[in-house]
Structure formats: C-alpha cells, structure tokens
Amino acid sequence: MKKLIKTKSFKFFAVTVGAICLVSAICNFGYPFLSTAANTVTKGLSQVSAATSASLDQPSYEELKQEIEKLKQENSRLRTDLADYYDLKEENEKLWKFYDIKKENPQNTYVPSTVIRRDANSDFYSFTIDAGASLGIEVNDPVITENGLVGIVVQCDASTSKVKTILSPEIKVGAVDKKTNDSGVIAGSASYCDDNLTLLTKIPSENKIKEGDLIVTSGVGGLFPGKTVIGQVKELSYDEYDASKYAVIQPYEDIRRVTNVLVITDFSTQGQISLEKAENSAKNQQQSTDKKTGG
C-alpha cells in the first residue's frame, strides 16, 4: 500500500479527485458564471480520472513478469503430461496385443520388452532389449512379437539381453508347412536378410510346398514352442551348388524394424528333447553299469 501511495499515478489521481471536488463546491456555493467552465473542466477531469484509475488497475511490470513465468511453468508441465500420455497410450496398445498372445497360450510365461539398440556390427539385424536375467530371461529363450517369431536370446545380463534374429544363418529353427506338413529348417542367408527374408532349408525333394503356404515352428528340439508363426512361402528355388530345394520365407514381422517384443521364458515343451536325451543317457549308463556288475 505504501508503494502505491508513493507512485506518480496515485498522486496524480489524488490531485484529480481533489480538483473535481473543489470545482463542484464552487458551483454549489453560488457561482453560476463558473458553472459552464466547471462542467467542462469536470468532464475533462473525469475522463483523466477514469484513465488514471484504469492505469492503476493494470498490473505492474513485476506482476506481469511473475505471471509469464507461471505460464511458462504451466506449459512445461502440460508438455510433460502430453508426452506421458503418448507413452502410456503406446504401452497400453502394446500390452493389449500381447494380452491376446497370452490368452491364446496361457501355459507360456512372457516378459514384454523394448528394443533399446541395434548391433551396428551385425549383418543380420541383431538387437538388444531392456530386460534381462533379473526378470527371468536366459540364453536360448525364444523372442516373438504379435506377428510371429523374431529370434532367440544369445546373451544376457541383469537388465539387458542380446537377440539374434531368424535372418541370421547362425539361428536354426525346426519348421513345418502348416498345410502340407512338409518339414525343414529355418536358416538365414546374407543374400536375403536385407529384404527381411529367410530360408526354409533341408526340405524333402518330394514335397507339396507352394507359394503362400504358412510356415510355423515344429517344436522339435525343445528350443522353440511348436506352432509359433514364422511367415509365408514367397518362392521355391534350388541351391546352385548341391541342387537341394529350399523355400524363401517372408516373415510376418519386419524384423529389421521391430521395436517391441516378448521373450518366452517358459513353455510346456521347453528343453524337452534335451531332457529326453539326458534321461536316455542316464538310463544307458545305468544299464552299462548293471552289466558290468552283473546286476
């Protein structure tokens, strides 16, 4: 209040009000010859007073500065909220897609994760995800999306895992033609990987595979769950070196650009063949021991 009284605007306002009061008093005390002049002066002073009063109602520079700063902070908060909204929307859409997979395969255990970087030294589009051993992920766990098989975990630490894709020749996947039941092995090729294509090799010379057929995992070996979608037959061809037949497979997922994946950490047939081999090996060893001891 003291600051307001000391301002020039307030002083001018006070003088104006005083002048209006003085002129009004003169008129009231019987000086008619001043009446016209007083009215003119009063009208002018009233206008000045109104303008002065309006200027008093306007905020000061400091007040405006504070208001602008508050608006900046509010805009910043709204931008953050908007970014959080889009992140939440994307996460929600991803979880709904994965929910359908979980619903179809309730016996499997999944860990959703996001691709955080691509391996610049890989010719077959390997990548690293933001989930690792702390979430139960291990080497050899299959990696999928809602569109099908992507690859397999080849390395992991507590918080990240490296995935090699089915575009790589190093990854072998037992596969079968869903329509004809002809089997083979999925193996990548340097000649096809840049087009997001892989190969179905070791198929029987007498087969009924045709373009457009659906290829799924066979489940043989216990490394991948059976009936997981891989892709469709794009074309059939022959190896120029050994004349063996192979099929070019177009995965349903664009593995070169995948961003969100599911790691299957447990499924009903996981390691089944390896377990059977171990059991058979133990049984054979026991039989051999029994023979030696006459048991």
Helices and strands as residue ranges (DSSP letters): H 2-6, H 8-28, G 32-34, H 35-57, H 61-104, E 109-118, E 127-129, G 133-135, E 142-145, E 148-156, E 161-165, E 173-177, E 183-187, G 193-195, E 198-201, E 214-217, E 229-238, E 245-251, G 255-257, E 260-266, H 272-293
